[in-house]
Amino acid sequence: MKESKFAELSNEALLKNEKRFNGLMIAQIVALALLIFAAVVITLKKGFGLFTIFPLIFVSFVFISLISLREIRKEIQLRQL
């Protein structure tokens, strides 16, 4: 099994990364919600365009952050912090 990149971090750095990724996730979800809302409004006013599919690009960033946050939480659970 592949070693996690977070396994090399100290306990303090791991907890700091968890807080950072948690805040990052919240910010990304809020930004994504605003993008989706704007895309719907623009699509209804002007029709289908580039901005309609623009939020789909940012969904991948949210998933990448979610995967990293899960890895951090697994490592925290393994260390029983």
N, C-alpha and C positions, 0 to 999 in steps of 0.2 A: 504494500500500500504506500502511496506517495506521502511523504512527510509534508505537513502543513508549513507554510512560510511563517505562520504565527507561532510555531513551536519554538522558534529561536528567540522570541522576545521575552523580556523580563516580565514579571507579574505586573509591575506598575505600567510598563509600556503597553501591555495587553489590555489592561483596564482603560487606559487612556485612549487606545485605538477603538475600543468598544463604544466609549462615549462619543468619539469623533464620528464613527460610522453611523451611530444611532442618530445624531444630529444631521448628518449628511443625508440619511434616508428620509427623514422628515422633510428637509428642504427639497429634495428631489421629487418627492411625492406631491408636495404643494406646487412646485413648478410644473410638474407634469399635468396636474389637474387644471392649472391655469392655461397651459398650452392646449389641452383638450377642449376646454371651454371656448377659448379664442378660435380654435379650428372649427368648432361647430358653428359659432356665430358667423365667421367669415364664409364658411361653406353655404350657410343658409342665405347670406346676402349676395355673394358673388359666384357661387357654384364651386364645383370641384376644382382644386388647384394644388399647387405645391405645398402650401401651408396646411392643407387637409391631412397630408401624410407625415408632416413634420413631427408631430408628437410620437409617432411610431418609432422614430430613430432614438428618442430618449428613453423609451421603455427598456431598451437593452442596458442602458446605464443603471437604471433602477435594479434590474435583475443582477447585474454584476456586483453592485453594492450589497444587495441582499445575500448573495452567495458568500461574499467576504464576511459579512456580519455573522452569518451562520457558522462559518469556520472559526471566527473569533470566539463565539459563544461555546462552541464545542471544546475549544482549547481551555477556556475558563472552567468549563464543567469538568474536564479531565484533571485540571490542577486543583479543583475544589476551592476556588476563590470566592 
